[in-house]
Amino acid sequence: MNAPSLSCRGLVRYFGGLKATDGVSLDIAPGELHAIIGPNGAGKTTLINLLTGELASHGGSIRIGRDDVTGQPVQRRVELGLLRSYQITSVFDAFTVGENICLAARRRQGVGWAVWKPLTAYEDIMRVARGVMADCRLLEAEHELAANLAYGQRRQLEIAMALAAEPRLLLLDEPMAGMSAAEGAAAIELLQGLKGKYTILLIEHDMNAVFALADRISVLVYGSVVATGTAEEIRNHPQVRQAYLGDDDDA
């Protein structure tokens, strides 16, 4: 059996007397799109910061694949393939879409860059960049300056840059925040196209997006995972309906 791409057991984090995460255990399978939902104050941000190493836990363990990264710094987790999108996505407005993605791919591969040699001359980098642009539906915008992109396209570029770093697991923290309805629909379609090709941990408030995209969903309430299951199982879970989705029959 393949090891989970990411797993944690009994994660605990205190802020003074407040237990922000209370024994959280998760397994994210290779190729899975796993969503984490929960009401405001449920501990989602704390959990993400624990997984990425931006916060130290007060108890529990974290593994990336078969590697125990409990207590390891952010950079070690990045080296093992755990990427939170903003860790790689510094978009350069004066560069084209293609150039931005090539720069992200170059950083991951550790290729030196001569200022007199165009990025298109690096075959390995271009292969990765073109594949990512195809996955993220940006091939037609390859030569467009990032500064000229609409908001939704810019978010697509951020995801593409993260994917160019070839993560083992990509953590997307509210990728549809601030999008219009049309942009949100396009983002859902984009993420549906990425399912199975990449392992993705998604934190998102848009419940329509979560139910449309997730293979499995974990629900956090007061720092604890109260349920994990398919979209249908989560929709019909009585504790979830009460704590997060509401009690009416249309929830």
C-alpha positions as CSV (number, residue, x, y, z in Angstrom):
1,M,0.0,0.0,0.0
2,N,1.3,3.5,-0.9
3,A,2.0,5.8,2.0
4,P,-0.3,8.8,2.3
5,S,1.2,11.9,0.7
6,L,0.6,13.7,4.0
7,S,-0.5,12.4,7.3
8,C,-0.8,13.8,10.8
9,R,-1.6,12.2,14.1
10,G,-2.9,13.8,17.3
11,L,-1.8,17.4,16.4
12,V,-2.3,19.8,19.3
13,R,-1.6,23.5,19.4
14,Y,-2.3,25.9,22.3
15,F,-2.5,29.7,22.3
16,G,-2.4,30.4,26.0
17,G,-5.3,28.5,27.5
18,L,-7.0,28.0,24.1
19,K,-6.6,24.7,22.4
20,A,-6.7,25.7,18.7
21,T,-6.2,22.2,17.4
22,D,-7.3,19.3,19.6
23,G,-5.8,16.0,18.5
24,V,-6.2,16.4,14.7
25,S,-5.5,13.3,12.7
26,L,-5.7,13.2,8.8
27,D,-4.5,11.1,5.9
28,I,-4.3,12.6,2.4
29,A,-3.9,9.9,-0.2
30,P,-1.8,10.3,-3.4
31,G,-3.7,12.0,-6.1
32,E,-6.6,12.9,-3.8
33,L,-8.3,16.3,-3.6
34,H,-9.1,16.6,0.1
35,A,-11.0,19.6,1.4
36,I,-11.0,20.9,4.9
37,I,-14.0,23.0,6.0
38,G,-15.3,24.4,9.2
39,P,-16.9,27.5,10.7
40,N,-14.8,30.6,11.5
41,G,-12.6,29.9,14.5
42,A,-12.6,26.1,13.9
43,G,-8.8,26.0,13.7
44,K,-8.3,25.7,9.9
45,T,-5.6,28.3,9.6
46,T,-3.8,26.9,12.7
47,L,-3.9,23.4,11.2
48,I,-2.5,24.6,7.9
49,N,0.3,26.5,9.6
50,L,1.2,23.4,11.6
51,L,1.3,21.2,8.5
52,T,3.5,23.6,6.7
53,G,5.8,24.2,9.6
54,E,5.0,27.9,10.1
55,L,3.8,26.9,13.6
56,A,5.3,24.3,15.9
57,S,2.9,21.8,17.4
58,H,2.6,21.1,21.2
59,G,1.9,17.4,20.5
60,G,1.4,14.9,17.7
61,S,3.3,14.0,14.6
62,I,3.4,14.9,10.9
63,R,4.7,12.8,8.0
64,I,5.2,13.7,4.3
65,G,5.2,10.4,2.5
66,R,7.3,8.2,4.8
67,D,9.4,11.1,6.2
68,D,8.7,12.3,9.7
69,V,8.8,16.1,9.6
70,T,7.6,16.8,13.1
71,G,9.6,19.7,14.3
72,Q,11.2,20.2,10.9
73,P,11.3,23.8,9.4
74,V,9.3,25.0,6.5
75,Q,12.1,24.6,4.0
76,R,12.6,20.9,4.8
77,R,8.9,20.3,4.1
78,V,9.1,22.3,0.8
79,E,12.1,20.1,-0.2
80,L,10.0,17.0,0.4
81,G,7.2,18.4,-1.8
82,L,4.7,20.2,0.5
83,L,3.9,23.5,-1.0
84,R,1.5,26.2,0.1
85,S,0.8,28.2,-3.0
86,Y,2.1,31.6,-1.7
87,Q,5.5,30.0,-0.8
88,I,6.4,30.0,-4.5
89,T,4.0,32.4,-6.1
90,S,5.7,35.8,-6.2
91,V,4.2,37.0,-9.5
92,F,6.3,39.4,-11.5
93,D,4.0,41.9,-13.2
94,A,6.7,43.0,-15.8
95,F,7.2,39.4,-16.9
96,T,4.9,37.3,-19.2
97,V,2.8,34.4,-18.0
98,G,5.3,32.0,-19.6
99,E,8.3,33.7,-18.0
100,N,6.7,33.7,-14.6
101,I,6.1,29.9,-14.8
102,C,9.6,29.3,-16.2
103,L,11.1,31.1,-13.2
104,A,9.1,29.0,-10.8
105,A,10.2,25.8,-12.6
106,R,13.8,27.0,-12.6
107,R,13.8,27.6,-8.9
108,R,12.5,24.1,-8.2
109,Q,15.0,22.4,-10.5
110,G,17.9,24.5,-9.3
111,V,19.0,25.5,-12.8
112,G,21.4,28.4,-13.1
113,W,20.2,31.3,-15.3
114,A,22.5,33.3,-17.5
115,V,21.0,36.8,-18.2
116,W,22.0,36.6,-21.8
117,K,20.3,33.3,-22.4
118,P,16.5,33.3,-22.9
119,L,14.4,31.0,-20.6
120,T,13.0,29.4,-23.8
121,A,16.5,27.9,-24.4
122,Y,16.2,25.7,-21.3
123,E,14.5,22.6,-22.7
124,D,13.7,21.0,-19.4
125,I,12.3,24.1,-17.9
126,M,10.1,24.8,-21.0
127,R,8.8,21.2,-21.0
128,V,7.6,21.7,-17.4
129,A,6.3,25.2,-18.0
130,R,4.3,24.2,-21.1
131,G,2.8,21.2,-19.4
132,V,1.7,23.4,-16.5
133,M,0.3,26.0,-18.8
134,A,-1.8,23.4,-20.6
135,D,-3.1,22.0,-17.2
136,C,-4.0,25.5,-16.1
137,R,-5.4,26.7,-19.4
138,L,-2.9,29.4,-19.9
139,L,-1.2,28.5,-23.1
140,E,-3.1,31.2,-25.0
141,A,-1.9,33.7,-22.5
142,E,1.8,32.6,-22.5
143,H,3.1,35.9,-23.9
144,E,0.7,38.2,-22.0
145,L,2.2,40.4,-19.3
146,A,1.1,39.3,-15.8
147,A,0.2,42.9,-15.1
148,N,-2.5,42.7,-17.7
149,L,-4.3,39.7,-16.4
150,A,-7.8,39.8,-14.9
151,Y,-8.0,38.7,-11.2
152,G,-9.2,35.2,-12.0
153,Q,-6.4,34.6,-14.5
154,R,-3.9,35.9,-12.0
155,R,-5.0,33.3,-9.5
156,Q,-4.7,30.7,-12.3
157,L,-1.1,31.9,-12.8
158,E,-0.4,31.6,-9.1
159,I,-1.6,28.0,-9.1
160,A,0.4,27.3,-12.3
161,M,3.6,28.7,-10.7
162,A,3.1,26.5,-7.7
163,L,2.6,23.4,-9.9
164,A,5.7,24.3,-11.9
165,A,7.6,23.6,-8.6
166,E,6.5,20.0,-8.9
167,P,5.0,19.6,-5.5
168,R,4.2,16.2,-3.9
169,L,1.2,17.9,-2.3
170,L,-0.2,21.4,-3.0
171,L,-2.0,23.3,-0.3
172,L,-4.6,25.8,-1.7
173,D,-5.9,28.2,0.9
174,E,-9.2,29.7,-0.4
175,P,-8.1,30.0,-4.0
176,M,-11.5,31.3,-5.0
177,A,-11.6,34.2,-2.5
178,G,-12.6,37.5,-4.1
179,M,-13.6,35.9,-7.4
180,S,-16.8,36.8,-9.3
181,A,-19.3,34.0,-9.9
182,A,-17.9,33.5,-13.4
183,E,-14.3,33.4,-12.2
184,G,-15.3,31.0,-9.5
185,A,-16.9,28.7,-12.0
186,A,-13.8,28.8,-14.2
187,A,-11.7,28.0,-11.1
188,I,-13.8,25.0,-10.3
189,E,-13.4,23.8,-13.8
190,L,-9.7,24.3,-13.7
191,L,-9.3,22.4,-10.4
192,Q,-11.5,19.5,-11.8
193,G,-9.0,19.2,-14.6
194,L,-6.1,18.9,-12.0
195,K,-7.8,16.2,-10.0
196,G,-5.9,12.9,-10.1
197,K,-2.8,14.6,-11.6
198,Y,-1.8,16.3,-8.4
199,T,-2.4,15.7,-4.7
200,I,-4.3,18.8,-3.4
201,L,-5.4,19.9,0.1
202,L,-8.0,22.5,-0.3
203,I,-9.3,25.0,2.2
204,E,-12.3,26.8,0.8
205,H,-15.5,28.6,2.1
206,D,-17.4,28.1,-1.1
207,M,-19.4,25.0,-0.3
208,N,-20.6,24.5,-3.8
209,A,-17.0,24.4,-4.9
210,V,-16.0,22.0,-2.1
211,F,-18.9,19.6,-2.9
212,A,-18.2,19.7,-6.6
213,L,-14.4,19.1,-6.2
214,A,-13.5,17.1,-3.2
215,D,-12.9,13.3,-3.2
216,R,-13.1,13.5,0.6
217,I,-13.9,16.3,3.1
218,S,-12.8,16.7,6.7
219,V,-14.8,19.0,9.0
220,L,-13.1,20.9,11.8
221,V,-15.2,22.2,14.7
222,Y,-13.5,23.8,17.8
223,G,-10.2,22.4,16.7
224,S,-11.3,18.8,16.3
225,V,-12.1,16.7,13.2
226,V,-15.7,15.7,13.7
227,A,-16.2,13.9,10.4
228,T,-14.3,12.8,7.3
229,G,-16.1,11.4,4.2
230,T,-17.4,11.9,0.7
231,A,-19.5,15.0,-0.1
232,E,-22.6,12.9,0.2
233,E,-21.6,11.6,3.6
234,I,-20.7,15.1,4.9
235,R,-24.0,16.6,3.6
236,N,-25.9,14.0,5.6
237,H,-23.8,14.0,8.8
238,P,-26.0,15.2,11.6
239,Q,-23.2,16.9,13.6
240,V,-21.9,18.6,10.5
241,R,-25.4,19.8,9.5
242,Q,-25.9,21.3,13.0
243,A,-22.4,22.9,13.4
244,Y,-21.7,24.1,9.9
245,L,-24.3,23.5,7.2
246,G,-27.5,24.2,9.1
247,D,-30.3,21.9,10.0
248,D,-32.7,22.5,7.1
249,D,-33.3,19.8,4.5
250,D,-31.8,21.9,1.7
251,A,-28.4,22.2,3.4
